[in-house]
């Protein structure tokens, strides 16, 4: 009888310990609004991760630069202050992985089909592997979308850009792109752009429509040009040591949740950008302009200088691999 009581007590103790074990916390920080494609996808990953691990993992999502701004978040991840980020691909060059700047080359992708041949293929996997020595493990690529230009004057011809101060992310390729069309690039944190546009510190910027609309930039910009000249995407990354420390079964569950969240992210990105552009038009605050095929060709020709000027910086091999995957003709 005593043995039975001891066994029962041991089982109850083990159950209580398991039940009371603190969940594994993943702090997921990002710099955009919750209702953007990235914001929605982060929340969807949280939902899947918590449901599928039955509460063994808790994902805390911090949107809109609540924890860290653009320049701070990568260091926070490497130090382990946060476990997960989804930074734009331009953020990896300052770490010394300049290969990722291939995504910033203007007009390198004509559509999502060409893009996904890279992000969902061997070239994309090869790029993520380059982050490992930096203490970073890459999980997936999430689309945001193709960019539009905005300003307080119509931007249709290349001559329209002359002397315009255009906000960019910190990227030598984007700097080169803006200079190729005669504008003056200004590096600035995403969270500071609205006020800079409002006060005239910068004249314009480039963004996918969802970022433009959710940050209300269209309210302080008179014109938006649907140029689709560049792509903005993200890499979902985790602290390498943290990821390696997870139980194998948890890691497998999270990889499955990330795969499904990635499909969700990419589906919602296109839908949200289309809806955001329609909302900008409906607002009447910005006039939306569309390039003619001839105007687009002129932009592409002028910006092609960016490819030539940055080939050595990014890496000739990786640029040529992307060209081969997409069919881009220099």
Backbone bond lengths (Angstrom), bond angles and torsions (degrees), N, CA, C in turn:
res aa  C-N    CA-C-N  psi(-1)  N-CA   C-N-CA  omega(-1)  CA-C   N-CA-C  phi
1 X - - - 1.478 - - 1.536 110.49 -
2 X 1.368 112.75 -42.10 1.453 117.75 -179.62 1.545 110.65 -63.28
3 X 1.366 116.27 -39.98 1.459 121.04 179.68 1.529 110.75 -62.56
4 X 1.324 115.56 -42.30 1.472 120.17 179.62 1.527 110.96 -61.94
5 X 1.329 114.91 -41.28 1.470 119.99 179.85 1.525 110.59 -65.00
6 X 1.345 115.72 -39.97 1.453 119.72 178.90 1.528 112.03 -65.01
7 X 1.349 115.88 -41.59 1.463 120.48 178.52 1.523 111.11 -63.29
8 X 1.328 114.71 -42.68 1.477 119.51 178.91 1.522 110.49 -61.83
9 X 1.346 115.16 -43.19 1.465 120.17 179.62 1.533 110.95 -63.03
10 X 1.332 115.75 -42.18 1.469 120.63 -179.80 1.521 111.29 -63.16
11 X 1.328 116.32 -42.92 1.465 120.79 179.29 1.518 111.15 -64.29
12 X 1.339 115.26 -43.75 1.465 119.30 179.50 1.527 110.91 -63.91
13 X 1.339 116.61 -39.44 1.467 120.90 179.25 1.523 110.74 -63.94
14 X 1.338 115.35 -44.67 1.465 120.27 179.45 1.526 110.38 -62.36
15 X 1.342 115.35 -42.35 1.469 119.71 179.65 1.522 110.80 -63.37
16 X 1.363 115.05 -43.14 1.464 119.53 -178.97 1.525 111.07 -64.07
17 X 1.344 115.83 -40.20 1.467 119.63 179.95 1.512 111.19 -63.16
18 X 1.370 115.44 -42.21 1.465 119.92 179.35 1.523 110.33 -65.59
19 X 1.346 114.15 -44.29 1.466 119.45 -177.15 1.530 111.23 -63.90
20 X 1.362 114.46 -34.65 1.454 118.07 -176.10 1.528 113.25 -90.98
21 X 1.349 116.56 -5.33 1.466 119.58 -179.11 1.528 109.87 -59.00
22 X 1.316 114.59 133.31 1.467 118.98 -178.66 1.522 110.01 -67.11
23 X 1.330 117.68 138.76 1.468 119.44 178.50 1.524 111.10 -68.09
24 X 1.325 115.83 156.47 1.465 121.85 173.94 1.533 106.97 -74.18
25 X 1.319 117.14 123.12 1.467 120.98 -176.90 1.532 109.74 -98.01
26 X 1.323 115.44 128.11 1.466 121.64 172.99 1.522 107.75 -113.44
27 X 1.317 116.04 111.89 1.467 119.51 174.64 1.521 107.54 -86.32
28 X 1.322 115.73 118.67 1.466 123.01 -177.00 1.526 106.83 -112.52
29 X 1.328 116.26 106.79 1.469 121.71 -176.49 1.522 110.54 -105.04
30 X 1.321 117.00 139.85 1.467 120.36 171.95 1.529 110.53 -149.16
31 X 1.342 116.27 168.63 1.467 120.46 -168.02 1.531 114.07 -107.18
32 X 1.330 118.08 1.72 1.467 119.78 -176.64 1.531 110.90 -110.28
33 X 1.327 115.38 172.41 1.461 120.79 -177.51 1.531 111.74 -69.09
34 X 1.328 114.51 156.37 1.470 120.92 -176.63 1.523 112.03 -64.70
35 X 1.339 117.05 -27.85 1.467 119.98 -176.07 1.529 113.25 -93.72
36 X 1.340 117.45 11.30 1.473 120.72 171.79 1.530 108.81 -83.00
37 X 1.348 118.07 167.64 1.465 119.40 176.83 1.526 112.86 -54.39
38 X 1.341 117.74 -44.31 1.470 119.84 179.50 1.523 110.93 -65.11
39 X 1.320 116.50 -43.00 1.463 120.28 179.63 1.520 111.99 -60.67
40 X 1.321 116.11 -44.58 1.471 120.30 179.25 1.533 111.70 -65.96
41 X 1.330 115.93 -39.90 1.465 120.02 -178.92 1.532 110.91 -67.84
42 X 1.327 117.09 -37.52 1.466 120.38 177.20 1.529 110.45 -62.33
43 X 1.323 115.96 -42.71 1.469 120.34 178.47 1.535 111.24 -66.68
44 X 1.328 116.32 -35.40 1.468 120.63 178.97 1.534 110.23 -68.50
45 X 1.334 116.46 -40.99 1.471 119.83 176.26 1.522 110.15 -61.13
46 X 1.326 117.23 -43.17 1.474 121.63 177.58 1.532 110.27 -55.60
47 X 1.323 115.60 -48.01 1.469 120.78 -178.89 1.536 110.88 -59.63
48 X 1.333 116.33 -49.38 1.468 120.21 -177.93 1.527 111.23 -65.20
49 X 1.319 116.67 -43.89 1.470 120.71 -177.33 1.523 111.25 -62.66
50 X 1.324 116.53 -44.27 1.466 119.66 -177.76 1.524 111.91 -70.84
51 X 1.340 115.97 -38.79 1.466 119.33 178.77 1.527 111.53 -66.73
52 X 1.333 116.18 -47.14 1.466 120.00 -172.79 1.525 113.30 -74.82
53 X 1.333 117.08 -25.08 1.471 118.98 176.01 1.531 110.52 -92.70
54 X 1.332 116.18 3.62 1.474 122.11 178.91 1.540 111.67 53.33
55 X 1.326 113.81 42.85 1.459 119.71 175.75 1.516 115.38 84.70
56 X 1.336 118.03 0.18 1.476 119.73 178.49 1.534 110.72 -71.59
57 X 1.332 115.61 -20.34 1.471 120.86 176.32 1.523 108.54 -121.62
58 X 1.309 115.87 136.10 1.463 121.94 174.27 1.524 107.73 -119.30
59 X 1.328 116.55 122.88 1.464 120.70 179.62 1.531 108.43 -104.48
60 X 1.323 115.55 118.90 1.464 120.94 177.41 1.532 107.98 -101.81
61 X 1.330 116.82 113.77 1.467 121.05 -178.00 1.529 109.45 -97.61
62 X 1.327 115.50 129.56 1.467 121.78 179.18 1.521 108.63 -120.20
63 X 1.351 118.54 98.31 1.474 121.19 -178.19 1.530 112.56 -85.71
64 X 1.337 115.24 176.33 1.472 122.53 167.70 1.527 114.80 55.35
65 X 1.333 117.27 38.32 1.469 121.92 177.86 1.527 112.92 58.99
66 X 1.335 117.38 29.88 1.468 120.20 179.95 1.521 111.73 -61.79
67 X 1.315 116.73 -36.48 1.467 120.36 179.72 1.522 112.30 -98.70
68 X 1.333 116.32 -49.98 1.470 120.68 -174.21 1.519 110.94 -140.81
69 X 1.333 115.08 146.79 1.461 120.90 174.43 1.524 109.19 -85.73
70 X 1.342 114.71 176.74 1.464 121.87 -178.24 1.524 113.71 -44.31
71 X 1.324 116.16 -53.37 1.463 120.67 -170.99 1.527 112.86 -76.32
72 X 1.336 117.19 -16.73 1.457 121.10 -173.95 1.522 113.71 -95.71
73 X 1.332 116.72 -26.42 1.465 118.96 -167.03 1.534 113.87 -67.35
74 X 1.338 117.13 -35.31 1.462 119.34 -177.99 1.527 111.04 -65.69
75 X 1.321 116.31 -42.78 1.462 119.67 177.96 1.522 110.54 -63.98
76 X 1.337 116.39 -38.34 1.467 120.65 178.64 1.531 110.77 -60.98
77 X 1.328 116.51 -39.01 1.469 120.43 178.31 1.528 110.61 -66.49
78 X 1.331 116.36 -46.38 1.465 119.91 -178.05 1.530 111.62 -63.68
79 X 1.334 116.30 -31.68 1.467 120.90 178.63 1.528 112.44 -82.57
80 X 1.346 116.36 -11.52 1.464 119.90 179.38 1.517 114.30 87.47
81 X 1.355 117.26 9.42 1.469 120.51 177.83 1.530 110.60 -69.19
82 X 1.323 116.82 -29.92 1.468 122.91 169.18 1.529 106.58 -130.11
83 X 1.316 116.08 158.00 1.461 119.79 -176.59 1.518 113.39 -102.58
84 X 1.324 117.56 -25.35 1.466 120.66 -173.77 1.518 110.88 -141.03
85 X 1.337 114.92 140.28 1.462 122.95 175.84 1.522 108.63 -137.57
86 X 1.325 115.11 166.39 1.470 120.23 169.86 1.529 107.30 -137.16
87 X 1.335 117.23 65.94 1.465 120.20 -177.24 1.519 112.35 -71.89
88 X 1.316 115.95 155.79 1.459 119.21 174.69 1.520 108.27 -65.56
89 X 1.314 116.30 154.26 1.461 121.65 -172.01 1.523 112.90 -64.88
90 X 1.321 116.76 -21.32 1.470 120.88 178.79 1.527 111.97 -67.73
91 X 1.334 117.76 -16.87 1.466 120.87 -174.50 1.535 113.77 -75.55
92 X 1.326 117.35 -10.51 1.468 118.56 -174.59 1.527 113.46 -86.57
93 X 1.320 117.72 -20.77 1.466 120.06 178.98 1.527 111.89 -61.27
94 X 1.357 119.39 -43.02 1.468 118.73 178.16 1.532 113.29 -61.07
95 X 1.330 117.29 -19.95 1.468 120.48 176.17 1.527 111.60 -80.16
96 X 1.320 115.72 -8.46 1.455 120.00 -178.39 1.520 113.87 102.39
97 X 1.341 115.94 2.90 1.470 119.54 179.04 1.537 106.87 -104.57
98 X 1.320 115.48 78.04 1.465 121.04 -172.73 1.527 112.93 -73.04
99 X 1.333 116.32 -14.76 1.468 120.77 179.87 1.528 112.31 -54.31
100 X 1.342 116.57 -32.68 1.468 120.46 -177.03 1.528 112.24 -66.83
101 X 1.326 117.38 -16.83 1.462 119.29 179.56 1.525 111.99 -69.92
102 X 1.327 117.00 -7.24 1.470 119.70 174.26 1.539 110.31 -58.56
103 X 1.338 116.62 -30.75 1.471 120.61 -179.98 1.528 112.06 -70.02
104 X 1.343 116.44 -19.43 1.465 120.26 -179.29 1.526 113.07 -86.30
105 X 1.322 117.31 -10.39 1.463 119.07 -178.61 1.530 110.09 -62.84
106 X 1.324 118.09 128.64 1.467 120.30 -176.77 1.522 112.81 -66.32
107 X 1.322 114.67 140.30 1.472 124.35 176.21 1.532 113.69 57.90
108 X 1.334 117.99 24.70 1.463 119.97 178.27 1.538 111.20 -76.59
109 X 1.348 116.17 -23.67 1.469 121.37 174.97 1.527 108.42 -120.33
110 X 1.319 116.66 129.07 1.463 120.26 178.02 1.524 112.40 -90.76
111 X 1.328 117.17 -18.72 1.462 120.52 -177.55 1.526 109.84 -163.51
112 X 1.339 115.60 175.21 1.464 120.45 -178.17 1.529 112.44 -66.91
113 X 1.323 117.62 -31.12 1.465 120.33 -179.55 1.536 109.95 -62.54
114 X 1.330 116.43 -45.46 1.463 120.39 177.74 1.528 110.88 -63.53
115 X 1.315 115.85 -43.89 1.456 121.20 -179.50 1.526 111.94 -58.32
116 X 1.341 115.74 -47.99 1.471 119.98 -174.93 1.525 113.10 -69.65
117 X 1.331 116.69 -19.59 1.470 118.77 173.01 1.531 109.89 -63.09
118 X 1.330 115.43 -26.81 1.468 120.74 179.18 1.526 110.82 -90.52
119 X 1.347 117.47 -55.84 1.469 120.25 -174.03 1.526 112.98 -67.41
120 X 1.323 117.54 -27.71 1.463 120.07 -179.31 1.534 112.23 -106.91
121 X 1.332 115.73 13.81 1.461 120.45 -177.93 1.518 112.16 -120.19
122 X 1.330 116.47 -169.95 1.472 121.36 -176.52 1.525 114.54 -62.89
123 X 1.333 117.58 -32.01 1.472 119.15 -179.99 1.532 110.05 -65.68
124 X 1.323 116.35 -42.61 1.467 120.81 178.42 1.518 112.06 -62.21
125 X 1.340 116.39 -42.77 1.469 121.06 179.21 1.528 111.02 -64.70
126 X 1.315 115.83 -38.91 1.470 121.57 179.02 1.534 110.59 -62.02
127 X 1.322 115.77 -40.61 1.465 119.98 179.42 1.531 111.43 -66.28
128 X 1.328 117.65 -44.35 1.467 120.33 179.82 1.530 111.22 -61.00
129 X 1.321 116.55 -36.97 1.469 120.61 -179.84 1.528 111.79 -61.87
130 X 1.328 117.46 -25.26 1.466 121.37 -179.61 1.534 112.54 -70.79
131 X 1.337 116.88 -11.94 1.465 120.64 179.98 1.531 112.36 -84.45
132 X 1.330 117.49 -18.61 1.465 121.76 -175.74 1.535 113.57 -54.31
133 X 1.349 118.61 -45.40 1.471 118.08 179.79 1.527 113.68 -63.75
134 X 1.318 117.23 -14.72 1.470 121.81 179.57 1.528 111.62 -91.20
135 X 1.336 117.22 5.80 1.457 120.78 -179.00 1.513 113.01 80.44
136 X 1.335 115.60 21.88 1.468 121.71 -175.92 1.528 109.69 -124.19
137 X 1.322 116.37 134.77 1.464 120.75 175.68 1.532 108.33 -112.37
138 X 1.313 116.29 124.58 1.465 121.25 -179.29 1.512 111.50 -87.65
139 X 1.324 116.56 133.82 1.468 121.61 -177.78 1.522 113.44 -105.90
140 X 1.335 117.10 -39.90 1.470 119.35 -173.47 1.517 110.30 -168.52
141 X 1.330 114.81 165.77 1.466 122.31 170.35 1.529 107.94 -108.31
142 X 1.317 115.83 135.03 1.461 121.26 174.10 1.518 108.95 -116.80
143 X 1.324 116.40 132.85 1.469 120.72 175.52 1.520 110.40 -73.10
144 X 1.312 115.36 147.36 1.458 119.63 158.03 1.514 106.66 -109.53
145 X 1.337 115.59 -57.53 1.452 116.59 175.61 1.514 112.12 154.28
146 X 1.317 114.57 -173.30 1.458 121.47 179.65 1.522 108.96 -91.90
147 X 1.328 114.85 143.43 1.459 120.73 -168.08 1.529 114.20 -88.03
148 X 1.330 113.43 153.34 1.461 122.74 170.80 1.534 106.58 -114.50
149 X 1.313 115.99 160.40 1.472 121.71 174.04 1.525 108.40 -103.00
150 X 1.314 116.33 143.83 1.468 119.29 174.88 1.524 109.59 -133.23
151 X 1.323 115.44 151.49 1.474 121.14 179.86 1.529 108.38 -167.24
152 X 1.310 115.64 178.39 1.460 120.40 176.52 1.524 111.88 -96.98
153 X 1.324 116.40 12.59 1.455 122.27 172.18 1.526 106.65 -139.06
154 X 1.320 118.75 155.07 1.472 120.01 179.48 1.532 110.60 -64.59
155 X 1.310 116.30 133.25 1.464 121.88 176.06 1.525 108.16 -112.93
156 X 1.306 114.82 96.32 1.474 119.68 -179.20 1.531 110.83 -121.64
157 X 1.318 116.20 -47.01 1.469 119.50 178.26 1.523 108.84 -101.03
158 X 1.303 116.71 162.19 1.473 120.99 178.47 1.528 110.62 -60.74
159 X 1.311 116.57 -34.71 1.473 120.76 -179.83 1.535 111.97 -60.58
160 X 1.346 117.21 -25.46 1.463 120.93 -178.23 1.531 112.89 -66.44
161 X 1.315 116.53 -19.99 1.468 120.39 -176.53 1.531 113.10 -84.13
162 X 1.305 116.55 -15.11 1.473 120.07 -172.48 1.527 111.53 -54.70
163 X 1.341 116.02 121.50 1.457 121.82 176.35 1.520 115.72 79.07
164 X 1.328 118.09 -1.82 1.465 120.94 179.82 1.534 110.34 -76.07
165 X 1.332 115.87 129.31 1.472 120.50 176.84 1.534 107.74 -83.92
166 X 1.337 116.29 111.73 1.459 121.43 -174.37 1.529 110.67 -112.57
167 X 1.331 116.39 124.88 1.465 120.38 178.09 1.522 110.01 -70.33
168 X 1.335 115.42 136.84 1.462 120.86 174.77 1.530 109.12 -134.69
169 X 1.325 115.51 162.67 1.454 120.52 166.97 1.524 107.77 -70.68
170 X 1.319 115.96 166.13 1.457 119.88 177.31 1.524 109.31 -72.48
171 X 1.319 116.14 97.20 1.465 122.43 -178.64 1.519 108.20 -155.46
172 X 1.323 115.64 124.58 1.465 119.79 178.30 1.527 111.09 -63.64
173 X 1.336 116.12 -31.32 1.470 119.77 -179.79 1.523 109.92 -69.97
174 X 1.330 117.45 -43.30 1.463 120.17 178.52 1.529 110.65 -66.99
175 X 1.323 116.44 -34.89 1.460 120.69 174.29 1.532 109.34 -59.47
176 X 1.313 115.62 -47.32 1.468 121.88 179.89 1.524 111.34 -63.62
177 X 1.341 116.10 -40.11 1.471 121.08 179.11 1.524 110.91 -59.81
178 X 1.327 116.42 -47.70 1.465 120.13 -178.36 1.529 111.68 -66.53
179 X 1.313 116.72 -37.07 1.468 119.72 178.36 1.532 111.26 -69.15
180 X 1.338 116.93 -30.06 1.470 120.18 -179.02 1.531 112.22 -64.99
181 X 1.340 116.25 -20.65 1.464 119.80 -180.00 1.536 112.09 -110.80
182 X 1.335 115.75 11.34 1.463 119.87 172.37 1.509 116.16 88.59
183 X 1.344 118.00 6.44 1.467 119.37 178.56 1.524 110.59 -94.13
184 X 1.341 116.03 171.74 1.465 122.13 -177.17 1.528 108.36 -110.60
185 X 1.336 117.79 107.18 1.466 119.72 -177.27 1.525 112.41 -71.89
186 X 1.328 115.75 140.88 1.462 122.11 178.88 1.533 108.27 -129.48
187 X 1.319 117.67 113.20 1.468 121.06 178.09 1.523 109.12 -76.03
188 X 1.339 115.66 132.99 1.464 120.31 -176.27 1.522 110.06 -157.15
189 X 1.335 116.98 143.25 1.467 121.29 176.54 1.519 109.91 -63.02
190 X 1.318 116.33 143.07 1.461 122.48 -177.28 1.538 111.55 -55.97
191 X 1.336 116.02 -38.94 1.466 120.39 -176.51 1.532 113.02 -67.52
192 X 1.338 117.06 -14.21 1.471 120.78 -176.51 1.533 113.13 -101.86
193 X 1.340 116.55 -2.54 1.470 119.74 -169.90 1.527 113.08 -68.73
194 X 1.331 117.78 -44.40 1.470 120.04 -177.04 1.530 111.00 -54.97
195 X 1.329 115.86 -50.16 1.472 119.44 -178.14 1.534 111.31 -64.63
196 X 1.328 115.95 -37.06 1.476 119.58 179.60 1.523 111.22 -65.35
197 X 1.330 117.01 -38.01 1.467 121.10 176.62 1.531 110.41 -68.97
198 X 1.319 115.09 -41.56 1.467 121.11 -178.01 1.527 111.69 -63.34
199 X 1.331 115.87 -38.32 1.467 120.09 -176.13 1.527 113.16 -93.32
200 X 1.340 116.81 -5.98 1.455 120.00 178.25 1.521 114.46 84.13
201 X 1.342 116.91 11.58 1.468 120.26 175.23 1.529 108.97 -60.59
202 X 1.345 115.64 -37.75 1.463 121.07 170.08 1.533 107.90 -125.82
203 X 1.321 115.94 155.58 1.481 120.57 -178.29 1.517 113.12 -90.56
204 X 1.331 115.81 -28.17 1.458 118.20 -175.47 1.511 111.29 -164.38
205 X 1.338 115.01 -175.63 1.461 119.80 -177.89 1.518 110.15 -161.72
206 X 1.332 115.61 176.44 1.458 121.89 175.26 1.523 108.23 -125.80
207 X 1.328 115.79 137.28 1.465 121.50 -178.67 1.513 110.03 -160.23
208 X 1.316 118.70 153.63 1.468 118.53 162.49 1.535 107.96 -64.65
209 X 1.325 118.16 150.85 1.467 120.27 -176.88 1.525 114.70 -53.94
210 X 1.335 118.09 -35.32 1.473 119.89 -177.83 1.524 111.37 -63.64
211 X 1.328 118.05 -39.60 1.471 120.35 177.30 1.524 111.10 -68.90
212 X 1.321 115.92 -42.74 1.464 121.61 178.80 1.525 110.38 -57.13
213 X 1.335 115.54 -47.80 1.465 120.97 -174.27 1.528 112.34 -73.51
214 X 1.346 117.54 -47.08 1.472 119.74 -175.87 1.523 112.00 -67.88
215 X 1.343 117.33 -25.71 1.471 120.10 176.47 1.531 111.96 -91.90
216 X 1.348 115.46 5.04 1.478 122.07 176.95 1.533 113.52 61.75
217 X 1.320 116.74 24.59 1.467 119.83 -179.94 1.528 111.44 -65.03
218 X 1.339 115.84 -29.40 1.472 119.16 -179.99 1.529 111.76 -63.21
219 X 1.339 116.85 -19.83 1.468 120.62 179.59 1.525 111.84 -75.33
220 X 1.354 115.92 -18.41 1.469 119.24 -179.39 1.540 110.82 -122.27
221 X 1.333 115.77 22.23 1.462 122.67 175.76 1.525 107.92 -134.97
222 X 1.327 116.46 127.96 1.468 119.50 -175.08 1.528 113.31 -80.85
223 X 1.336 116.39 -24.66 1.473 119.33 -175.33 1.530 111.40 -135.21
224 X 1.317 115.54 143.06 1.465 123.05 174.58 1.523 107.49 -128.92
225 X 1.324 116.74 126.15 1.464 121.40 179.15 1.525 109.76 -107.53
226 X 1.339 115.84 121.84 1.466 120.68 179.70 1.534 107.52 -81.29
227 X 1.320 114.56 88.17 1.469 120.76 -175.16 1.523 113.05 -99.73
228 X 1.340 116.28 -29.07 1.473 122.03 -177.44 1.523 110.81 47.80
229 X 1.325 114.71 40.89 1.466 121.08 -174.87 1.523 113.16 -79.90
230 X 1.312 116.54 -21.94 1.459 119.69 -176.30 1.509 111.49 -145.96
231 X 1.306 114.42 163.48 1.466 121.05 -177.97 1.521 109.51 -110.31
232 X 1.319 115.85 141.19 1.463 120.72 171.65 1.521 108.06 -121.14
233 X 1.307 115.11 120.63 1.457 120.02 178.14 1.511 109.88 -138.85
234 X 1.316 115.25 175.77 1.455 121.50 -176.74 1.522 110.28 -129.70
235 X 1.311 115.52 155.26 1.459 120.36 167.93 1.524 106.80 -113.47
236 X 1.320 116.65 126.37 1.464 119.80 175.72 1.525 106.58 -83.53
237 X 1.321 115.89 122.07 1.457 121.21 -173.54 1.530 110.81 -130.39
238 X 1.337 114.91 155.43 1.460 120.49 177.34 1.529 108.99 -131.23
239 X 1.327 114.79 158.43 1.450 120.80 172.75 1.534 107.67 -64.03
240 X 1.325 116.29 124.01 1.467 121.66 -172.61 1.533 112.35 -60.12
241 X 1.330 117.48 -45.02 1.470 120.71 -179.13 1.526 110.67 -64.14
242 X 1.328 116.07 -42.12 1.468 119.81 178.96 1.525 110.07 -61.11
243 X 1.332 116.34 -45.77 1.468 121.01 -177.67 1.534 110.58 -62.27
244 X 1.329 115.83 -42.22 1.467 120.35 -179.69 1.526 111.74 -67.67
245 X 1.336 116.63 -25.79 1.470 120.71 -177.60 1.532 113.28 -80.48
246 X 1.323 117.22 -11.55 1.463 120.32 -177.54 1.527 111.00 -71.77
247 X 1.331 117.78 146.25 1.464 119.46 172.55 1.528 109.65 -57.79
248 X 1.323 117.25 143.81 1.470 121.97 -174.48 1.527 112.15 -57.10
249 X 1.340 116.96 -38.92 1.475 119.03 -178.34 1.526 111.32 -67.84
250 X 1.341 116.00 -36.76 1.475 120.34 177.66 1.524 109.93 -65.49
251 X 1.330 115.95 -43.31 1.472 120.37 -179.82 1.528 110.56 -60.03
252 X 1.312 116.11 -42.59 1.475 120.65 179.83 1.527 111.19 -63.41
253 X 1.321 116.01 -42.14 1.474 120.16 178.77 1.531 110.48 -63.83
254 X 1.331 115.84 -43.19 1.467 119.92 -178.93 1.527 111.58 -66.76
255 X 1.330 117.21 -35.98 1.471 120.58 176.53 1.531 110.37 -62.76
256 X 1.332 116.77 -40.49 1.467 120.56 176.77 1.515 111.81 -65.27
257 X 1.340 115.78 -41.38 1.470 120.12 178.48 1.525 110.73 -64.37
258 X 1.343 116.43 -38.03 1.459 120.54 179.36 1.529 110.80 -67.41
259 X 1.318 116.94 -39.33 1.472 120.40 178.60 1.530 110.61 -59.99
260 X 1.326 116.58 -44.14 1.463 120.49 179.85 1.527 111.69 -72.19
261 X 1.327 116.24 -35.14 1.473 119.92 177.50 1.529 110.83 -67.58
262 X 1.333 116.55 -31.49 1.468 121.04 179.00 1.525 111.08 -67.82
263 X 1.317 116.43 -42.83 1.478 119.41 176.49 1.526 109.60 -61.85
264 X 1.326 115.90 -43.70 1.466 121.24 177.47 1.532 110.29 -59.55
265 X 1.333 116.30 -46.44 1.471 121.51 -177.99 1.516 111.40 -58.86
266 X 1.322 116.13 -46.48 1.462 120.13 -176.23 1.529 112.07 -71.08
267 X 1.335 116.45 -36.02 1.476 119.78 177.25 1.524 110.86 -66.05
268 X 1.334 115.14 -44.53 1.461 119.28 -175.37 1.532 111.41 -73.34
269 X 1.340 116.72 -26.85 1.469 120.00 -178.89 1.519 111.23 -61.29
270 X 1.322 116.69 -49.04 1.462 119.86 -178.93 1.525 110.65 -64.35
271 X 1.323 115.94 -45.41 1.465 121.15 -179.50 1.536 111.01 -61.02
272 X 1.316 116.23 -46.35 1.465 120.11 -177.75 1.520 112.72 -67.58
273 X 1.321 116.89 -36.91 1.462 119.31 178.37 1.526 111.37 -67.13
274 X 1.325 116.53 -40.78 1.472 120.10 176.80 1.531 110.52 -62.12
275 X 1.336 115.49 -43.54 1.467 120.09 -178.78 1.532 111.25 -69.53
276 X 1.342 116.05 -37.20 1.472 120.01 179.56 1.527 111.12 -65.07
277 X 1.330 116.22 -41.36 1.465 119.73 179.14 1.531 110.23 -64.31
278 X 1.330 116.31 -40.20 1.473 120.76 177.27 1.533 110.26 -63.23
279 X 1.339 116.27 -38.89 1.469 120.64 -179.92 1.528 111.24 -68.45
280 X 1.325 116.61 -36.61 1.480 120.18 176.64 1.527 109.50 -62.47
281 X 1.341 116.17 -45.16 1.477 120.57 177.93 1.520 110.74 -59.86
282 X 1.332 115.39 -45.47 1.467 120.83 -176.47 1.533 111.90 -65.85
283 X 1.332 116.54 -31.25 1.473 120.63 -177.35 1.524 111.87 -63.89
284 X 1.345 116.14 -30.07 1.455 119.99 -178.45 1.514 113.99 74.39
285 X 1.327 117.21 1.73 1.465 120.24 -178.07 1.531 111.67 -83.11
286 X 1.329 116.40 -29.52 1.467 121.94 176.67 1.518 109.13 -123.33
287 X 1.317 116.70 139.00 1.463 120.58 173.15 1.525 107.93 -87.14
288 X 1.334 116.33 125.83 1.465 120.82 -177.36 1.535 109.56 -94.21
289 X 1.328 115.48 123.68 1.460 122.29 -178.14 1.530 109.70 -110.55
290 X 1.322 116.29 144.77 1.468 121.46 177.17 1.519 109.28 -118.68
291 X 1.316 115.90 135.29 1.470 120.01 179.42 1.527 110.74 -74.49
292 X 1.304 116.02 141.27 1.468 120.27 170.63 1.534 107.21 -75.46
293 X 1.340 119.03 162.02 1.476 120.02 176.51 1.530 112.51 -54.68
294 X 1.339 116.81 -37.25 1.463 120.64 179.93 1.536 110.91 -67.21
295 X 1.341 115.79 -42.96 1.467 119.78 178.65 1.532 110.64 -64.38
296 X 1.327 116.51 -41.41 1.473 120.79 179.02 1.531 110.38 -61.80
297 X 1.310 116.49 -42.63 1.471 120.95 177.98 1.527 111.16 -60.78
298 X 1.347 115.90 -38.65 1.468 120.30 179.36 1.533 110.62 -66.28
299 X 1.347 116.76 -41.01 1.469 120.94 176.79 1.531 109.59 -62.33
300 X 1.334 114.70 -46.72 1.472 119.82 -177.11 1.528 110.90 -61.79
301 X 1.314 116.04 -41.51 1.468 120.65 -179.50 1.531 110.31 -65.22
302 X 1.332 117.04 -45.22 1.469 120.82 -179.15 1.528 111.33 -64.41
303 X 1.337 115.57 -40.39 1.468 119.94 -177.11 1.526 113.50 -79.57
304 X 1.332 117.14 -11.96 1.472 119.92 -179.39 1.534 111.04 -62.51
305 X 1.316 116.20 -22.54 1.465 121.13 176.08 1.534 110.30 -58.10
306 X 1.334 116.03 -31.93 1.468 121.49 179.49 1.526 110.94 -59.91
307 X 1.346 116.50 -39.47 1.463 120.66 178.82 1.528 110.06 -61.94
308 X 1.326 115.33 -49.79 1.476 119.89 -177.01 1.524 111.17 -63.60
309 X 1.323 116.65 -42.35 1.461 120.98 -175.52 1.524 113.32 -70.45
310 X 1.340 117.36 -23.09 1.461 120.43 -174.32 1.524 114.60 -112.89
311 X 1.331 116.51 3.16 1.459 120.87 -178.71 1.540 111.08 -56.61
312 X 1.325 116.18 -47.02 1.462 120.36 -179.25 1.516 112.30 -67.34
313 X 1.332 116.23 -37.24 1.464 121.02 -178.84 1.525 111.48 -66.19
314 X 1.327 116.69 -48.67 1.464 121.42 -176.99 1.522 110.99 -73.17
315 X 1.329 115.20 -40.86 1.461 121.16 -176.11 1.520 109.13 122.88
316 X 1.304 116.24 113.09 1.467 121.35 -177.22 1.523 111.76 -55.66
317 X 1.340 116.53 -41.43 1.466 120.01 -176.97 1.525 112.16 -61.60
318 X 1.347 117.01 -46.67 1.467 119.49 -176.22 1.526 110.44 -69.06
319 X 1.333 117.52 -36.79 1.470 120.51 177.77 1.523 109.54 -63.36
320 X 1.313 116.42 -43.93 1.474 119.84 -179.75 1.528 112.04 -67.35
321 X 1.334 117.09 -32.86 1.468 120.54 176.16 1.530 110.79 -64.60
322 X 1.338 116.03 -39.75 1.472 119.95 177.69 1.531 109.82 -68.68
323 X 1.320 116.83 -42.85 1.464 120.10 176.40 1.532 110.83 -55.47
324 X 1.328 115.95 -44.26 1.461 120.87 -178.18 1.531 110.98 -66.00
325 X 1.348 116.42 -38.72 1.475 119.97 -178.70 1.524 111.88 -69.55
326 X 1.334 116.72 -35.17 1.467 119.96 -173.76 1.524 113.63 -98.99
327 X 1.341 116.87 -17.90 1.458 119.52 -176.08 1.516 112.66 83.20
328 X 1.352 116.72 17.01 1.476 120.23 179.77 1.534 109.76 -64.41
329 X 1.323 114.94 134.88 1.465 120.57 177.82 1.521 108.85 -109.07
330 X 1.344 118.40 112.62 1.477 120.77 -179.41 1.520 111.39 -60.98
